[in-house]
Amino acid sequence: MTEELQGFQSLIQGILISVTSPHLLFHTSVYRTRITRTIYLSCPTCGRTKFDLPKSVKKVKEATKHLKGLKIAVMGCIVNGPGEMVGADYGYVGAGNGKVHIYRGTVPVLKNIPEKDAVEELLKVIEKDITE
């Protein structure tokens, strides 16, 4: 059986157990939090976006493709971005012309990073957290 099918089978078993168990929330939350690859979130972009969002998404994906089990958000602006990336482990959020804020969860850890350096700085934050 492939890994995907095993994961699907585990999910179905978890749902069936949850339906017949008084521990419904425990069982369903365990299966929802199992992440085996990196998930990327991005906004659709708007007039407040002051950088090339699709290009930035590609750069972030390329730099972090070796990581597993994370949710990384790439958002266009600081107006809606932090609210829309709730649930992400890390964020790359446009902060103005050529500037980016780097987030850990919903907390900015680096502000006004030049866009040319932002992907590298995001990777440094992630790698530091992984090694601690």
DSSP file (Angstrom, degrees, kcal/mol; ACC not computed):
  #  RESIDUE AA STRUCTURE BP1 BP2  ACC     N-H-->O    O-->H-N    N-H-->O    O-->H-N    TCO  KAPPA ALPHA  PHI   PSI    X-CA   Y-CA   Z-CA
    1    1 A M              0   0    0      0, 0.0     5,-0.0     0, 0.0     0, 0.0   0.000 360.0 360.0 360.0 135.4    0.0    0.0    0.0
    2    2 A T     >  -     0   0    0      1,-0.1     4,-2.3     4,-0.0     5,-0.2  -0.247 360.0-110.4 -71.5 163.7    1.4    3.4   -0.9
    3    3 A E  H  > S+     0   0    0      1,-0.2     4,-2.4     2,-0.2     5,-0.2   0.879 118.8  53.6 -61.6 -39.1    2.1    6.1    1.8
    4    4 A E  H  > S+     0   0    0      1,-0.2     4,-2.4     2,-0.2    -1,-0.2   0.921 110.0  47.0 -62.9 -43.4   -0.8    8.2    0.5
    5    5 A L  H  > S+     0   0    0      2,-0.2     4,-2.8     1,-0.2    -2,-0.2   0.883 110.9  51.6 -66.8 -37.3   -3.2    5.3    0.8
    6    6 A Q  H  X S+     0   0    0     -4,-2.3     4,-2.4     2,-0.2    -1,-0.2   0.914 110.8  48.6 -63.8 -41.7   -2.0    4.4    4.3
    7    7 A G  H  X S+     0   0    0     -4,-2.4     4,-2.1     2,-0.2    -2,-0.2   0.901 112.7  47.8 -63.6 -41.2   -2.5    8.1    5.3
    8    8 A F  H  X S+     0   0    0     -4,-2.4     4,-2.6     2,-0.2    -2,-0.2   0.909 111.0  51.1 -65.6 -42.3   -6.0    8.0    3.8
    9    9 A Q  H  X S+     0   0    0     -4,-2.8     4,-2.6     1,-0.2    -2,-0.2   0.914 110.2  49.7 -61.5 -42.7   -6.8    4.7    5.6
   10   10 A S  H  X S+     0   0    0     -4,-2.4     4,-2.4     2,-0.2    -1,-0.2   0.891 110.0  51.6 -62.6 -39.2   -5.6    6.2    8.9
   11   11 A L  H  X S+     0   0    0     -4,-2.1     4,-2.3     2,-0.2    -2,-0.2   0.938 111.2  46.3 -63.3 -46.9   -7.8    9.3    8.3
   12   12 A I  H  X S+     0   0    0     -4,-2.6     4,-2.7     1,-0.2     5,-0.2   0.918 112.4  50.4 -62.5 -43.5  -10.9    7.1    7.6
   13   13 A Q  H  X S+     0   0    0     -4,-2.6     4,-2.6     1,-0.2    -1,-0.2   0.905 110.3  51.0 -60.9 -40.4  -10.1    5.0   10.7
   14   14 A G  H  X S+     0   0    0     -4,-2.4     4,-2.5     2,-0.2    -2,-0.2   0.892 110.5  48.5 -63.9 -40.0   -9.8    8.1   12.8
   15   15 A I  H  X S+     0   0    0     -4,-2.3     4,-2.4     2,-0.2    -2,-0.2   0.931 112.4  48.2 -65.5 -44.9  -13.1    9.5   11.5
   16   16 A L  H  X S+     0   0    0     -4,-2.7     4,-1.4     1,-0.2    -2,-0.2   0.913 113.4  47.2 -62.8 -42.3  -14.8    6.2   12.2
   17   17 A I  H  X S+     0   0    0     -4,-2.6     4,-0.6    -5,-0.2    -1,-0.2   0.914 111.6  52.3 -63.0 -41.7  -13.3    6.0   15.7
   18   18 A S  H >< S+     0   0    0     -4,-2.5     3,-0.7     1,-0.2    -2,-0.2   0.882 106.0  53.0 -62.8 -39.1  -14.3    9.6   16.3
   19   19 A V  H 3< S+     0   0    0     -4,-2.4    -1,-0.2     1,-0.2    -2,-0.2   0.849 118.1  36.4 -66.0 -33.3  -17.9    9.0   15.3
   20   20 A T  H 3< S+     0   0    0     -4,-1.4    -1,-0.2    -5,-0.2    -2,-0.2   0.368 108.9  79.4-100.2   4.6  -18.2    6.2   17.8
   21   21 A S  S << S-     0   0    0     -3,-0.7     3,-0.5    -4,-0.6     6,-0.0  -0.848  72.6-137.0-116.8 148.2  -16.0    7.7   20.5
   22   22 A P  S    S+     0   0    0      0, 0.0     3,-0.3     0, 0.0     2,-0.2   0.573 100.3  73.8 -73.4  -6.4  -16.7   10.3   23.2
   23   23 A H     >  +     0   0    0      1,-0.2     4,-2.2    -6,-0.2     5,-0.2  -0.224  57.9 143.4 -99.4  42.8  -13.3   11.7   22.3
   24   24 A L  H  >  +     0   0    0     -3,-0.5     4,-2.2     1,-0.2     5,-0.3   0.884  69.0  46.3 -51.8 -50.8  -14.4   13.2   19.0
   25   25 A L  H  > S+     0   0    0     -3,-0.3     4,-2.1     1,-0.2    -1,-0.2   0.881 110.8  53.0 -66.4 -37.8  -12.3   16.4   19.1
   26   26 A F  H  > S+     0   0    0     -3,-0.2     4,-1.8     2,-0.2    -1,-0.2   0.957 111.7  44.4 -61.6 -50.5   -9.1   14.5   20.1
   27   27 A H  H  X S+     0   0    0     -4,-2.2     4,-1.5     1,-0.2    -2,-0.2   0.921 115.8  45.1 -64.3 -45.3   -9.3   12.1   17.3
   28   28 A T  H  X S+     0   0    0     -4,-2.2     4,-1.7    -5,-0.2    -1,-0.2   0.879 112.1  51.8 -69.7 -35.1  -10.2   14.5   14.5
   29   29 A S  H  X S+     0   0    0     -4,-2.1     4,-1.5    -5,-0.3    -1,-0.2   0.861 105.1  56.7 -70.1 -32.5   -7.6   17.1   15.6
   30   30 A V  H  < S+     0   0    0     -4,-1.8     4,-0.3    -5,-0.2    -1,-0.2   0.919 111.2  42.9 -62.3 -42.8   -4.8   14.5   15.6
   31   31 A Y  H >< S+     0   0    0     -4,-1.5     3,-0.6     1,-0.2    -1,-0.2   0.810 110.8  55.0 -76.8 -29.1   -5.5   13.6   12.0
   32   32 A R  H 3< S+     0   0    0     -4,-1.7    -1,-0.2     1,-0.2    -2,-0.2   0.802 105.2  53.0 -72.6 -28.1   -5.9   17.2   10.9
   33   33 A T  T 3< S+     0   0    0     -4,-1.5     2,-0.8    -5,-0.1    -1,-0.2   0.493  78.2 109.6 -89.0  -2.0   -2.5   18.3   12.2
   34   34 A R    <   +     0   0    0     -3,-0.6     2,-0.5    -4,-0.3    35,-0.0  -0.645  44.9 175.4 -77.3 109.5   -0.5   15.6   10.5
   35   35 A I        +     0   0    0     -2,-0.8     3,-0.0    34,-0.1    -2,-0.0  -0.971  17.5 175.0-119.4 123.8    1.5   17.4    7.8
   36   36 A T        +     0   0    0     -2,-0.5     2,-0.3    32,-0.1    -1,-0.1   0.396  69.7  30.9-108.7   1.5    4.0   15.5    5.7
   37   37 A R  S    S-     0   0    0     31,-0.2     2,-0.4    33,-0.1    31,-0.2  -0.924  94.6 -84.2-146.3 170.0    5.0   18.2    3.4
   38   38 A T        -     0   0    0     29,-0.5     2,-0.4    -2,-0.3    33,-0.2  -0.654  39.0-151.1 -81.4 135.2    5.3   22.0    3.5
   39   39 A I  E     -a   71   0A   0     31,-3.3    33,-3.0    -2,-0.4     2,-0.4  -0.900   6.6-153.8-107.0 133.7    2.1   23.9    2.8
   40   40 A Y  E     -a   72   0A   0     -2,-0.4     2,-0.4    31,-0.2    33,-0.2  -0.910   7.4-167.8-111.6 134.3    2.2   27.3    1.2
   41   41 A L  E     +a   73   0A   0     31,-2.4    33,-3.0    -2,-0.4     2,-0.3  -0.924  12.0 169.3-116.5 143.2   -0.4   30.0    1.7
   42   42 A S  E     -a   74   0A   0     -2,-0.4    33,-0.2    31,-0.2    31,-0.0  -0.994  30.0-121.9-151.6 150.7   -0.7   33.2   -0.3
   43   43 A C        -     0   0    0     31,-0.9     3,-0.1    -2,-0.3    38,-0.0  -0.461  30.9-114.6 -84.6 164.8   -3.1   36.0   -0.8
   44   44 A P        -     0   0    0      0, 0.0    -1,-0.1     0, 0.0    31,-0.0   0.564  57.3-118.4 -77.4  -6.5   -4.5   36.7   -4.3
   45   45 A T        -     0   0    0      8,-0.1     2,-0.2    32,-0.0    -3,-0.0   0.261  34.9-168.2  80.1 154.4   -2.8   40.2   -4.3
   46   46 A C    >   -     0   0    0     -3,-0.1     3,-1.5    30,-0.0    -3,-0.0  -0.836  46.1 -67.5-154.7-170.9   -4.3   43.6   -4.4
   47   47 A G  T 3  S+     0   0    0      1,-0.3    -2,-0.0    -2,-0.2     0, 0.0   0.684 124.2  62.5 -65.3 -19.0   -3.5   47.2   -4.9
   48   48 A R  T 3  S+     0   0    0      2,-0.0     2,-0.4    29,-0.0    -1,-0.3   0.642  76.3 105.9 -81.5 -13.8   -1.6   47.4   -1.6
   49   49 A T    <   -     0   0    0     -3,-1.5    28,-0.1     1,-0.1    27,-0.1  -0.536  47.3-175.8 -70.8 122.2    1.0   44.8   -2.8
   50   50 A K        +     0   0    0     26,-0.7    48,-0.9    -2,-0.4     2,-0.3   0.049  59.9  47.8-110.8  23.9    4.2   46.6   -3.5
   51   51 A F  S    S-     0   0    0     46,-0.1     2,-1.4    25,-0.1    43,-0.1  -0.951  99.6 -79.9-152.1 171.4    6.3   43.7   -4.8
   52   52 A D     >  -     0   0    0     -2,-0.3     4,-2.2     1,-0.2     5,-0.2  -0.611  45.4-175.0 -79.3  94.1    6.0   40.8   -7.3
   53   53 A L  H  > S+     0   0    0     -2,-1.4     4,-2.7     1,-0.2     5,-0.2   0.919  78.4  50.3 -62.0 -48.5    4.0   38.4   -5.2
   54   54 A P  H  > S+     0   0    0      0, 0.0     4,-2.0     0, 0.0    -1,-0.2   0.901 112.4  48.8 -58.5 -38.3    4.1   35.4   -7.6
   55   55 A K  H  > S+     0   0    0      2,-0.2     4,-2.2     1,-0.2    -2,-0.2   0.900 111.5  49.6 -65.8 -40.1    7.9   35.8   -8.0
   56   56 A S  H  X S+     0   0    0     -4,-2.2     4,-2.7     2,-0.2     5,-0.2   0.896 108.0  53.3 -66.6 -40.0    8.3   35.9   -4.2
   57   57 A V  H  X S+     0   0    0     -4,-2.7     4,-2.8     1,-0.2     5,-0.2   0.933 109.9  48.8 -59.0 -45.3    6.1   32.8   -3.8
   58   58 A K  H  X S+     0   0    0     -4,-2.0     4,-2.6    -5,-0.2    -2,-0.2   0.913 111.8  48.8 -60.8 -43.1    8.4   30.9   -6.2
   59   59 A K  H  X S+     0   0    0     -4,-2.2     4,-2.2     2,-0.2    -2,-0.2   0.913 112.7  47.3 -64.9 -42.2   11.5   32.1   -4.4
   60   60 A V  H  X S+     0   0    0     -4,-2.7     4,-1.6     2,-0.2    -2,-0.2   0.930 113.1  48.9 -65.0 -44.7   10.2   31.1   -1.0
   61   61 A K  H  X S+     0   0    0     -4,-2.8     4,-0.8    -5,-0.2    -2,-0.2   0.924 111.9  48.7 -60.4 -44.7    9.1   27.7   -2.3
   62   62 A E  H >< S+     0   0    0     -4,-2.6     3,-0.5     1,-0.2    -1,-0.2   0.907 113.4  46.5 -62.7 -42.4   12.4   27.0   -4.0
   63   63 A A  H 3< S+     0   0    0     -4,-2.2    -1,-0.2     1,-0.2    -2,-0.2   0.751 122.1  35.3 -73.0 -23.8   14.4   28.0   -0.8
   64   64 A T  H >< S+     0   0    0     -4,-1.6     3,-2.0    -3,-0.2    -1,-0.2   0.287  79.8 109.0-114.3   9.4   12.2   25.9    1.5
   65   65 A K  T << S+     0   0    0     -4,-0.8   -27,-0.2    -3,-0.5    -1,-0.1   0.728  75.7  60.0 -62.8 -21.0   11.3   22.9   -0.6
   66   66 A H  T 3  S+     0   0    0     -4,-0.2    -1,-0.3    -3,-0.2     2,-0.2   0.602  88.4  92.9 -81.1 -11.4   13.6   20.7    1.5
   67   67 A L    <   -     0   0    0     -3,-2.0   -29,-0.5     2,-0.0     2,-0.4  -0.542  60.2-159.0 -85.3 149.3   11.6   21.4    4.6
   68   68 A K        +     0   0    0     -2,-0.2   -31,-0.2   -31,-0.2   -30,-0.1  -0.957  61.8  21.0-128.4 145.8    8.7   19.1    5.7
   69   69 A G  S    S+     0   0    0     -2,-0.4     2,-0.3     1,-0.2   -31,-0.2   0.688  88.5 119.4  79.8  20.1    5.7   19.7    8.0
   70   70 A L        -     0   0    0     -3,-0.1   -31,-3.3     2,-0.0     2,-0.5  -0.789  53.9-143.6-115.5 159.7    5.5   23.5    7.9
   71   71 A K  E     -a   39   0A   0     -2,-0.3    18,-2.3   -33,-0.2    19,-1.8  -0.990  23.0-174.6-117.6 119.6    3.0   26.0    6.8
   72   72 A I  E     -ab  40  90A   0    -33,-3.0   -31,-2.4    -2,-0.5     2,-0.4  -0.966   7.9-156.3-119.9 125.8    4.6   29.1    5.2
   73   73 A A  E     -ab  41  91A   0     17,-2.8    19,-2.4    -2,-0.5     2,-0.5  -0.827   7.9-167.7-102.8 137.7    2.5   32.1    4.2
   74   74 A V  E     -ab  42  92A   0    -33,-3.0   -31,-0.9    -2,-0.4     2,-0.3  -0.953  21.4-179.5-122.1 108.1    3.6   34.6    1.6
   75   75 A M  E     - b   0  93A   0     17,-2.5    19,-2.0    -2,-0.5     3,-0.0  -0.807  31.0-136.1-117.6 151.5    1.3   37.6    1.8
   76   76 A G  S    S+     0   0    0     -2,-0.3   -26,-0.7    17,-0.2     2,-0.3   0.775  78.3   8.3 -78.2 -28.7    1.2   40.9   -0.2
   77   77 A C     >  -     0   0    0    -28,-0.1     4,-1.2    18,-0.1    18,-0.2  -0.969  60.7-120.5-152.2 164.6    0.7   43.4    2.6
   78   78 A I  T  4 S+     0   0    0     16,-0.3     5,-0.1    -2,-0.3    17,-0.1   0.521 100.8  74.2 -84.6  -5.1    0.7   44.1    6.3
   79   79 A V  T  4 S-     0   0    0      1,-0.1    -1,-0.2     2,-0.1     4,-0.2   0.977 123.5  -2.8 -71.2 -55.7   -2.9   45.3    6.2
   80   80 A N  T  > S+     0   0    0      2,-0.1     4,-2.2     3,-0.1     3,-0.4   0.643 114.4  87.3-108.5 -21.4   -4.6   41.9    5.8
   81   81 A G  H  X S+     0   0    0     -4,-1.2     4,-1.4     1,-0.2    -3,-0.2   0.888  87.6  48.3 -50.9 -54.2   -1.7   39.5    5.5
   82   82 A P  H  4 S+     0   0    0      0, 0.0    -1,-0.2     0, 0.0     3,-0.1   0.870 114.6  46.9 -60.2 -35.8   -1.1   38.8    9.2
   83   83 A G  H >4 S+     0   0    0     -3,-0.4     3,-0.9     1,-0.2    -2,-0.2   0.865 112.5  49.5 -71.4 -35.4   -4.8   38.1    9.7
   84   84 A E  H 3< S+     0   0    0     -4,-2.2    -1,-0.2     1,-0.2    -3,-0.2   0.655 106.0  57.5 -78.1 -15.8   -5.1   35.9    6.7
   85   85 A M  T >< S+     0   0    0     -4,-1.4     3,-2.5    -5,-0.2    -1,-0.2   0.240  70.1 140.6-101.0  15.6   -2.0   33.8    7.6
   86   86 A V  T <   +     0   0    0     -3,-0.9     3,-0.1     1,-0.3    -3,-0.1  -0.352  69.5  32.9 -56.3 132.2   -3.3   32.7   11.0
   87   87 A G  T 3  S+     0   0    0      1,-0.4    -1,-0.3   -16,-0.0     2,-0.2   0.202  90.7 121.7 101.2 -14.4   -2.3   29.1   11.4
   88   88 A A    <   -     0   0    0     -3,-2.5    -1,-0.4     1,-0.1   -16,-0.2  -0.538  58.0-145.8 -79.5 148.3    1.0   29.5    9.4
   89   89 A D  S    S+     0   0    0    -18,-2.3    16,-2.5     1,-0.2     2,-0.3   0.845  83.5  13.0 -77.9 -36.1    4.2   28.7   11.1
   90   90 A Y  E     -bC  72 104A   0    -19,-1.8   -17,-2.8    14,-0.3     2,-0.4  -0.965  68.9-155.8-141.1 154.5    6.1   31.4    9.3
   91   91 A G  E     -bC  73 103A   0     12,-1.9    12,-2.7    -2,-0.3     2,-0.5  -0.988  15.1-163.4-138.4 147.4    5.2   34.4    7.2
   92   92 A Y  E     +bC  74 102A   0    -19,-2.4   -17,-2.5    -2,-0.4     2,-0.5  -0.969  30.2 180.0-123.4 106.2    6.8   36.5    4.5
   93   93 A V  E     -bC  75 101A   0      8,-2.8     8,-3.2    -2,-0.5   -17,-0.2  -0.945  30.0-119.7-125.3 126.6    4.7   39.7    4.4
   94   94 A G  E     + C   0 100A   0    -19,-2.0   -16,-0.3    -2,-0.5     6,-0.3  -0.369  28.1 179.0 -60.3 134.6    5.1   42.8    2.2
   95   95 A A  E     -     0   0A   0      4,-2.8     2,-0.3     1,-0.5     5,-0.2   0.317  56.6 -55.3-122.2   5.5    5.7   45.9    4.3
   96   96 A G  E >  S- C   0  99A   0      3,-0.8     3,-1.7   -48,-0.0     2,-0.5  -0.913  98.1  -7.2 145.0-172.1    6.0   48.6    1.6
   97   97 A N  T 3  S-     0   0    0     -2,-0.3   -46,-0.1     1,-0.3     3,-0.1  -0.353 133.3 -21.2 -58.5 107.6    8.1   49.3   -1.4
   98   98 A G  T 3  S+     0   0    0    -48,-0.9    17,-2.8    -2,-0.5     2,-0.3   0.627 113.1 115.6  69.8  14.3   10.8   46.6   -1.5
   99   99 A K  E <   -CD  96 114A   0     -3,-1.7    -4,-2.8    15,-0.2    -3,-0.8  -0.899  41.6-171.3-120.1 147.7   10.4   45.8    2.2
  100  100 A V  E     -CD  94 113A   0     13,-2.0    13,-2.9    -2,-0.3     2,-0.4  -0.988  14.8-145.0-136.6 142.8    9.3   42.6    3.9
  101  101 A H  E     -C   93   0A   0     -8,-3.2    -8,-2.8    -2,-0.3     2,-0.5  -0.890  16.6-144.6-102.2 140.9    8.4   41.6    7.4
  102  102 A I  E     -CD  92 110A   0      8,-2.6     7,-3.0    -2,-0.4     8,-1.8  -0.922  19.2-161.6-106.6 130.2    9.3   38.0    8.5
  103  103 A Y  E     -CD  91 108A   0    -12,-2.7   -12,-1.9    -2,-0.5     2,-0.6  -0.844  22.4-155.8-114.5 146.7    6.9   36.4   10.9
  104  104 A R  E >  S-CD  90 107A   0      3,-2.6     3,-1.9    -2,-0.3     2,-0.4  -0.982  84.9 -40.7-111.8 111.2    7.0   33.4   13.3
  105  105 A G  T 3  S-     0   0    0    -16,-2.5   -17,-0.1    -2,-0.6    -2,-0.1  -0.568 124.8 -30.0  64.0-125.7    3.4   32.5   13.6
  106  106 A T  T 3  S+     0   0    0     -2,-0.4    -1,-0.2    -3,-0.1   -20,-0.1   0.184 119.6  97.0-106.7  16.5    1.6   35.8   13.8
  107  107 A V  E <  S-D  104   0A   0     -3,-1.9    -3,-2.6   -25,-0.0     2,-0.3  -0.915  73.9-129.2-109.3 123.0    4.4   37.7   15.5
  108  108 A P  E     +D  103   0A   0      0, 0.0    -5,-0.3     0, 0.0     3,-0.1  -0.543  29.2 172.9 -69.9 128.2    6.8   39.8   13.4
  109  109 A V  E    S+     0   0A   0     -7,-3.0     2,-0.4     1,-0.3    -6,-0.2   0.650  70.3  29.1-108.5 -22.6   10.4   38.8   14.2
  110  110 A L  E    S-D  102   0A   0     -8,-1.8    -8,-2.6     3,-0.0     2,-0.4  -0.997  74.2-162.2-137.0 133.8   12.2   40.8   11.5
  111  111 A K  E     +     0   0A   0     -2,-0.4   -10,-0.2   -10,-0.2    -8,-0.0  -0.898  61.9   5.3-121.9 148.4   10.9   44.1   10.1
  112  112 A N  E    S+     0   0A   0     -2,-0.4   -11,-0.2     1,-0.2    -1,-0.2   0.847  73.2 172.3  54.6  42.7   11.6   46.1    6.9
  113  113 A I  E     -D  100   0A   0    -13,-2.9   -13,-2.0    -3,-0.2    -1,-0.2  -0.648  42.4-104.5 -77.0 132.6   14.0   43.5    5.4
  114  114 A P  E >>  -D   99   0A   0      0, 0.0     3,-2.1     0, 0.0     4,-1.0  -0.356  28.2-123.0 -57.0 137.0   15.0   44.5    1.9
  115  115 A E  H >> S+     0   0    0    -17,-2.8     3,-0.6     1,-0.3     4,-0.6   0.837 110.1  61.5 -53.7 -36.0   13.1   42.2   -0.5
  116  116 A K  H 34 S+     0   0    0    -18,-0.3    -1,-0.3     1,-0.2     4,-0.2   0.757 114.4  34.6 -64.0 -23.0   16.4   41.0   -2.1
  117  117 A D  H <> S+     0   0    0     -3,-2.1     4,-2.1     2,-0.1    -1,-0.2   0.483  93.7  92.5-105.6  -6.3   17.5   39.6    1.4
  118  118 A A  H <X S+     0   0    0     -4,-1.0     4,-2.7    -3,-0.6     5,-0.2   0.866  82.6  50.3 -66.1 -41.4   14.1   38.5    2.7
  119  119 A V  H  X S+     0   0    0     -4,-0.6     4,-2.4     1,-0.2    -1,-0.2   0.931 112.7  48.3 -62.8 -43.6   14.0   34.8    1.5
  120  120 A E  H  > S+     0   0    0      1,-0.2     4,-1.9     2,-0.2    -1,-0.2   0.896 112.4  48.9 -62.1 -40.6   17.4   34.2    3.0
  121  121 A E  H  X S+     0   0    0     -4,-2.1     4,-2.1     2,-0.2    -2,-0.2   0.889 109.6  51.9 -67.9 -39.3   16.4   35.9    6.3
  122  122 A L  H  X S+     0   0    0     -4,-2.7     4,-2.4     1,-0.2    -2,-0.2   0.938 109.8  49.8 -59.3 -46.7   13.2   33.8    6.4
  123  123 A L  H  X S+     0   0    0     -4,-2.4     4,-2.9     1,-0.2     5,-0.2   0.876 108.0  53.5 -61.6 -38.6   15.3   30.6    5.9
  124  124 A K  H  X S+     0   0    0     -4,-1.9     4,-2.3     2,-0.2    -1,-0.2   0.911 109.1  48.8 -62.5 -42.7   17.6   31.7    8.7
  125  125 A V  H  X S+     0   0    0     -4,-2.1     4,-2.0     2,-0.2    -2,-0.2   0.938 114.3  45.6 -63.1 -46.5   14.7   32.1   11.1
  126  126 A I  H  X S+     0   0    0     -4,-2.4     4,-2.3     1,-0.2    -2,-0.2   0.946 114.0  47.5 -62.4 -49.0   13.3   28.7   10.2
  127  127 A E  H  X S+     0   0    0     -4,-2.9     4,-2.0     1,-0.2    -1,-0.2   0.868 109.9  53.3 -63.8 -36.8   16.6   26.9   10.4
  128  128 A K  H  X S+     0   0    0     -4,-2.3     4,-1.0    -5,-0.2    -1,-0.2   0.920 110.7  47.4 -62.3 -42.9   17.4   28.5   13.8
  129  129 A D  H  < S+     0   0    0     -4,-2.0     3,-0.3     1,-0.2    -2,-0.2   0.883 110.5  52.1 -65.6 -38.1   14.1   27.3   15.1
  130  130 A I  H  < S+     0   0    0     -4,-2.3    -1,-0.2     1,-0.2    -2,-0.2   0.880 110.8  47.2 -66.5 -37.6   14.6   23.8   13.8
  131  131 A T  H  <        0   0    0     -4,-2.0    -1,-0.2     1,-0.2    -2,-0.2   0.638 360.0 360.0 -81.9 -13.4   18.1   23.5   15.4
  132  132 A E     <        0   0    0     -4,-1.0    -1,-0.2    -3,-0.3    -2,-0.2   0.477 360.0 360.0 -84.1 360.0   17.0   24.7   18.8
